[in-house]
Amino acid sequence: MRKVLDELGVRPDRNKGQNFLMDMGVLERQLKAARLTQGDTVMEVGAGLGILTWELSARARKVISYEMDQRLVEYLSVGLPENVDLRPVDALEDEWPPFDKMVSNLPYGISSPLLFKLLDSDFALAILLLQKEFADRLVAGPRTKSYGRLTVAAARLATIELLETVPPTAFHPQPRVESALVSITPSRRFPVADPALFDELLRVVFSQRRKMLRNSLGSARDRLVPNIGVEEGKGFLGDLEMGSARPEGLTPEELGMRADAIFGLRE
């Protein structure tokens, strides 16, 4: 791998998340977790040197692979299997074609926007290699340091499982942090009446995570219930069930119930 990168004149850029997986054991476990079939269309973001790309192409009907580094794109284009659609564009900006599964070693810098674009898509399963700290936030429980807005927003849309921790030695160059293999299965765990209001509530309460709900929500009355009077809005938000609780102590479902109560007042 180092030799190929040197020949291409590619110096991996940590700021772009260019840490190339070298541990084939991790790659094999990632492929096994994906449970690919010959009928699957698979998406990969960050093809790199194509090690995972070729393995995906041998197991799936079609692979849609994104890679923005033009030197790597030129290298990948030589002898690429016919069932690989290599896209040298930004995966965050591109309009995704239909796919069944995503299997990727993501550039860490785009993990959050990529995750929410994924969760807004129609797919069956994703097996992603992420920064461990980010993965911990996805699977955190209430009353833990990692629990926050990301946890709750993702929990509404998917079931997420941390499969294994991957050490820095599995990559070239070695990142400064641990990584984690994560499984994501879409599942609407609980409904909310207004997803945009739910997201706004999360922004408000987790930006002041140590405040009681009645205080953080009261200070954002004009954003949450702009259609009613000041005193009525403050009174309602102050009397809201679990108003003395802090957001870090409530489950995603309980926060969803608070958002629905506010939605009812709006209506």
Steps between C-alpha positions, in 0.01 A plus 500: 500500500774748591681421175191560289430829676860611449483412130182702465654791685224484759587612849202405716338810645369444853293818467309331217468178696738312269585210728510185289387173661776239483364233735333242277345332802297814572402524133382138494288553813354814345403305188354217705287743704363650177347164396529588131317311229538494124182705476628794710595845381763629743621854559853579613619848601876548494633227270865577567717238331200282423576208732146499638358598159629185328375280782156660478490455123559126539210464744233739370312570179617861482729734694459878503833634622592861581857633501599866466881474487571513126828310531317214666219522242752456217654202678162341569382544141757254365348154481196594708234223502207574271251496786670796675362848439790724607386853575777764534272751673402602851265238645339764719409714199409227253144372457526138609359232273300216660705255705442220748798519734787730585838351591765766552809607686389861534726804502449609860442864410172430321356243741216713638359649176548168320316313775195725482494490121510121534218496757290711263544232230327172428743217586508167679831499691822695543830372637729795559846551641487820706704689754443329836399822676231560236380140525480527879271801462272303268447213745515692830232467764341775712705639790830432325754753377464395135120525495375803310320647204669264252400197706134596522462618140649177366303283744170618353601370158715193550624220722876539538742241637872532568653177365866539593770750588780532243846615619710764319747228396242369252555806277762681296578758610395427855228741619539660841174342619328164510238405242190282520299277270131588522181339372206729408154361426219742412212482746252767595530424871244760602285746303501875547230733373746751350859385432620858443362609839658195664840591352460861614416385853815288503710796389355713778523258791838345420663838447417555869519140615548580868187716516158366594262471207268772629789748492660407167164470323367818660794700367421373148126566512501719186662218300285217633154659538515826303124505435386555859540773758813543709343422836293209371805349329724543804230358724448193284872429460554555873225254589609241242513147640855412611583872487740456791695232315818563306524376140792268571275306740211440258469219246456583129136392528438736795652790309275409207198523731606849611528610135153363427355689797644824360364411156154463653522852642607635161195346336 
